[in-house]
Amino acid sequence: MLTTIISASTTTTTTYHSATIFFSSSSSSSSSSSTNTPTSSSTLVFPKTLTVTPKRTRLLRLHASSSSSSMSMIDKETPELQRPHTFLRQWNDDSDSNSSVRARFEKMIREAQDSVCSAIEAVDGGGKFQEDVWSRPGGGGGISRVLQDGAVWEKAGVNVSVVYGVMPPEAYRAASPVHAHHANSSVPVPFFATGISSVLHPKNPFAPTLHFNYRYFETETPKDSQGAPRQWWFGGGTDLTPAYIFEEDVKHFHLEFKLLDSFLDLLQLSLWKKVKELVATEVVVQKRACDKFDSSFYPRFKKWCDDYFYIKHRGERRGLGGIFFDDLNDYDQEMLLSFATECANSVVPAYIPIIEKRKDMPFTDQHKAWQQLRRGRYVEFNLVYDRGTTFGLKTGGRIESILVSLPLTARWEYNHQPEEGSEEWKLLDACINPKEWL
Amino acid sequence: MLTTIISASTTTTTTYHSATIFFSSSSSSSSSSSTNTPTSSSTLVFPKTLTVTPKRTRLLRLHASSSSSSMSMIDKETPELQRPHTFLRQWNDDSDSNSSVRARFEKMIREAQDSVCSAIEAVDGGGKFQEDVWSRPGGGGGISRVLQDGAVWEKAGVNVSVVYGVMPPEAYRAASPVHAHHANSSVPVPFFATGISSVLHPKNPFAPTLHFNYRYFETETPKDSQGAPRQWWFGGGTDLTPAYIFEEDVKHFHLEFKLLDSFLDLLQLSLWKKVKELVATEVVVQKRACDKFDSSFYPRFKKWCDDYFYIKHRGERRGLGGIFFDDLNDYDQEMLLSFATECANSVVPAYIPIIEKRKDMPFTDQHKAWQQLRRGRYVEFNLVYDRGTTFGLKTGGRIESILVSLPLTARWEYNHQPEEGSEEWKLLDACINPKEWL
C-alpha cells in the first residue's frame, strides 16, 4: 500500500511541473507512475500512432505488449524518411504562422542544429551524424542526430523537437499563478514546447564535454474556455564538463557567454518601451521583470548553472558550469527570443576552439580512467537530477533521444579519491567549490 | 516557484515511504529535498558526528561546507578501525537483547557476509575484499566490503548495516494502517533497520551478475507515547542478471529458490498455531496472511521480482529475475526470520556453481561490448528505480556503500538493436517478456 502512496505523489509532482517539458528533446505523451509494477495513469495525452519501427524491434516489443500494459507507450513516434519543412501544425491558427515566436524558434533551433553538426563533422574529420526523423500524427516531431565513435568525439548528439500536448488544469495554475483565476479549473490546457538539446562527449580526456539546450514553451487557450491567456516561457543554458582544467579554456568559454551581457544592455531599451504599452494585470509581471533586469545576467545565470548541475549525493557539480536559466517569462518576449538565438549561436565559437587545442594531446591510461570516472558522474547527474531526462523517462518520450546524452562509456570505482594537489584533485575541487572564472 | 512545489512533494514522498528504508545497505540520517539548489529539510534525524575522513577528502569537503549548507550531511559516519561485536545499542531495552529478532537478524547477515565473501575470494583466486567499518555515535553502523578488479569479478560489494532513525508520525500511520488509531499523531516514531546488500559483477560476459538483499525493519514505541505497538517487516530477494542466457544456469538458479517452498510448507503448521493465539484486532492481519499463505511462494515472489526489476522507460527487466518480496509482516515473525536466513544461505549454492562454469569461457570484443551495454541498463535501473538506491541518495546515506552496486564500467550506444535470433536478442527478449524457467 505504501507503493500506491508514493506513486500518487510522484505523478502529481511530475504533472505540476509543467516547465520541465522544456528540457526533454523528445518529451511527450502520456505520463505514468514510476512504480515498479507497470501501470499507466495518463496525465499528458498525445494521440497514439501505429508502430513503424524496424522489424527486429517490433517483434520483441509487440510480443511484450501482450504482457504489459505500459508497453504501448513505447512505440508512439512514427519514423519519417524526410525532414519536413516544419513540425508545426499547418492547419492551426496564427499560433503556428511563419511569423509566430514558435515558428521562428523552430527555425532558429533547426539552423543551430545544422551549424553545430557541420562544425562537429568538420573537426572530427571521420565520423558522420546519423539522422533519425520522427513525427506524431497529432502534430510535432523531431530530428535526432548522433555521431558515434568518431575520430574526435566518442558520442555527439544534437536533437531538435516540437511537442504538442495537454497539461492538467492544476499544472497550468501552478505554472502561471498570476492568471490562475482566469483558468477554467476543469479544462486541460493544451501546450506547445520546442527545443534543441545537445551533449558532445570527446574521446581525448583533455577535451571537455559540452552540453547545451535552448527551449521555448507556450500554453494555448483551451478551446472551450474563455479568457485563459496564453503563457510562454524560455529556458536554456550551455555548460562545460572537462576532466582536466585548462584555465584558459574555461575562461574563454565563460567569456563567450559573459559578452552577451552587453547585447542584453542594448535590448534593455526596447523592454522599457514595451513596459509602457502594458495594461493593468500585466504590470505586476513586467514591473518585476524591470526590477530584475540589469547587466548582471552573466553572474546570475552563472550561479543558476552552478546550482542546477549539482550532484547532491556527491556534494559536487557535474562540471565547471556556464550559464543556465529557466521559466523566464518576465522579460520582453522578442528580447528573450533574440537572447536564446544569440546563446545558441555562441556554442560553436565557445567550444570548437577548445577542442581544436585539446583533441590531439597525448594522454595516459590514468588520464583516460579519470575521464571515465567523471563520465560516471555525468551519468549520475543525468539519470538522477536532470529535469529533462527524468521527465522524459517518466512520460515515455523517445528514449534513444533522451538518453543520447549518456556517454559511450563510463566507470565507477569504489571510494576513488585523487591525490591532494594533483590535476584530478584540482578538477574535483572546482566541482565542489565553484569558482569565478572571469 | 515551481521548484518549491516539487521540492515539497518529493520530501513528503520520501518521508512517507518508510518501507524503503529496508533497501539501502546504508540508508539513514536526515532527509532533504532533491532540488538542485542545496537546501536542507530534515525528516529522519540522526545525531551528527565529527568528520574523520581521510585528509585529502576532508580538505575538499570542509572548504565546500562553507559554500553549501547541505554539505554537512555528507560526513556523518565515523570510520572505525575494528568491527564491533554488534552495531546494536547495548544500553537499550530488550529490543536489542541477544535473543531479539533484530540481534539474531544482525548475526545472520554478518555470518552471510562472511560466507559469501569467503566464497567469492576462493573462486576469484586473486582479488581480496577491502573492508570499511563505520558507526554512528547514536547507535548503528555498518561493514562495507568491496573486491575490485579481481581475477573473476570486476566489482563485488557485500555490505551489512544497522540503522537507528526517527520517522514522522504520518509515515508511521501510512506504514501501519491497522494500528494507526493507537499512534500519538504528534510524536515522531523511532525505527530500526538492518540488512545485507550485495552486487557481484564478474568480468567474463558469460558469467552473470548477482544481486541479493535481505532486510528487517522495526518501529519502536515512542517513549512519551502510550500503546503504540511495535511494527516489523521483512523484505529481500536474490536475482540474476546475465548478458547471455545459459538455460541450465537460469534453471539451476531458480530451482535453488523454488526449493524453499517445501521449507515454507513445513513452517505453515507453526503459523496456524500462532493464528489461534491471536486476539481480536490481530485477526484481520493474520486472516489475510492465512488466505495468502500457501506453497505458491515461489511463483508469487518470482513474479514480484519480474515486476520490481522493471526498467519502465525501456520496457525491459534488468535481468532474468529470481525472487523478491517486501513489506512482509502478515506471517509469523519467526517463520520469516527463518525464511530470510534460508534465502541468504542459498546465495552461494545458487550462484557459485554458475560462475565456476562460466568464468574462464573464451569471449570476443563483441561479447564484452554487449555485456557493457547490459551493465548500462543495470546503472539505469539502480539510479532511476531501485528504491534502496534512490532513498539512499536522497537521505544522505554513505554514498560509496550505496553506489558500490554500480558496475566498474558500462556503455551506452545510440539505438543499439541486436540481430533477430542472435544470443543477444534472446537475452533481450527474455528481459522484455519474462519466462517461466521451471
Interface residues (C-beta under 8 A of the other chain):
Chain A: M1 L2 I5 I6 S9 T10 T12 T13 Y16 H17 S18 A19 S32 S34 N36 T37 P38 P54 K55 R56 T57 L59 L60 R61 H63 A64 S67 S68 S70 M71 I74 Q130 D132 V146 Q148 K155 G157 A174 A175 P177 D307 Y308 F309 Y310 K312 H313 R314 G315 D327 Q372 G376 V379 E380 L383 V384 Y385 T390 G392 L393 K394 G396 I399 E400 I402 L403 V404 L406 P407 L408 T409 A410 R411 W412 E413 Y414 N415 Q417 P418 E419 E420 W425 L428 D429 I432 N433 P434
Chain B: M1 L2 I5 I6 S9 T10 T12 T13 Y16 H17 S18 A19 S32 S34 N36 T37 P38 P54 K55 R56 T57 L59 L60 R61 H63 A64 S67 S68 S70 M71 I74 Q130 D132 V146 Q148 K155 G157 A174 A175 P177 D307 Y308 F309 Y310 K312 H313 R314 G315 D327 Q372 G376 V379 E380 L383 V384 Y385 T390 G392 L393 K394 G396 I399 E400 I402 L403 V404 L406 P407 L408 T409 A410 R411 W412 E413 Y414 N415 Q417 P418 E419 E420 W425 L428 D429 I432 N433 P434
